Amino acid sequence: MIDAYYVRSSKGVMMTGPAELRDGVPYLTGGLVPLKDAVRRDARERGTAVVVDVRGMQRRNMDQSTHRIRIPGSDIWYMTHVQNEDDVFDGFLSNGERLLIPYHNVESDEVLVQGHALSDSCVPVLFVEKGEVLSVGGRKGLYGTIGLMEDIGFAAVIVFDTDDSLGIDDWKYIASRHPGTVPYVRKHVPGLEDLGFDDVIVDH
């Protein structure tokens, strides 16, 4: 399991806490604690953590204060607002091992084509709401959009079920047809861990 942390700087301290999603935008809902206190990882076992730039996604402009986040014992997968190729380059300035690009933020599919050409550390994130993928032009079918990401060349695609609208049968289909998918679920889905996905992301 990969833990996801929603983060925002407050008076120079990086804070994290629970968040709700509205139209693909995260909003912290209270109960914030310093990120360093929230992370509990055995330093002898290296892992992965997703860091979500809350302020950057709200303002549609990457928050520079989140660029240098480090979590001891963890490789960082950094999710922030990415709209164009310049934002992709800016994302590479972070400490992230991977740059997670929310599909509904990009101005066109060409941004993902360019991102994939620039680095295989770019990973698209499909925000799912009511079973469909959020995009700039409206909603799109989930399976076709995963296929489009694979056609571009992405070996991994994150499917983020923001409202728990995907059931185990959906995940079974995705696992059989798109094994490079990384599920991101906000509540436990019985049987998901048995479907053969290499990783599953969950809220911390």
Rosetta blueprint (number, residue, H / E / L):
1 M L
2 I E
3 D E
4 A E
5 Y E
6 Y E
7 V E
8 R E
9 S E
10 S E
11 K L
12 G L
13 V E
14 M E
15 M E
16 T E
17 G L
18 P L
19 A E
20 E E
21 L E
22 R E
23 D L
24 G L
25 V E
26 P E
27 Y E
28 L E
29 T L
30 G L
31 G L
32 L L
33 V E
34 P E
35 L H
36 K H
37 D H
38 A H
39 V L
40 R L
41 R L
42 D L
43 A L
44 R L
45 E L
46 R L
47 G E
48 T E
49 A E
50 V E
51 V E
52 V E
53 D E
54 V H
55 R H
56 G H
57 M H
58 Q H
59 R H
60 R L
61 N L
62 M L
63 D L
64 Q H
65 S H
66 T H
67 H L
68 R L
69 I L
70 R L
71 I L
72 P L
73 G L
74 S E
75 D E
76 I E
77 W E
78 Y E
79 M E
80 T L
81 H L
82 V L
83 Q L
84 N L
85 E H
86 D H
87 D H
88 V H
89 F H
90 D H
91 G H
92 F L
93 L L
94 S L
95 N L
96 G L
97 E L
98 R E
99 L E
100 L E
101 I E
102 P E
103 Y H
104 H H
105 N H
106 V L
107 E L
108 S L
109 D H
110 E H
111 V H
112 L H
113 V H
114 Q H
115 G H
116 H H
117 A H
118 L H
119 S L
120 D L
121 S L
122 C E
123 V E
124 P E
125 V E
126 L E
127 F E
128 V E
129 E E
130 K L
131 G L
132 E E
133 V E
134 L E
135 S E
136 V L
137 G L
138 G E
139 R E
140 K E
141 G E
142 L H
143 Y H
144 G H
145 T H
146 I H
147 G H
148 L H
149 M H
150 E H
151 D H
152 I H
153 G L
154 F L
155 A L
156 A L
157 V E
158 I E
159 V E
160 F E
161 D E
162 T L
163 D L
164 D L
165 S L
166 L L
167 G L
168 I H
169 D H
170 D H
171 W H
172 K H
173 Y H
174 I H
175 A H
176 S H
177 R H
178 H L
179 P L
180 G L
181 T E
182 V E
183 P E
184 Y E
185 V E
186 R L
187 K L
188 H L
189 V L
190 P L
191 G L
192 L H
193 E H
194 D H
195 L L
196 G L
197 F L
198 D L
199 D L
200 V L
201 I E
202 V E
203 D E
204 H L
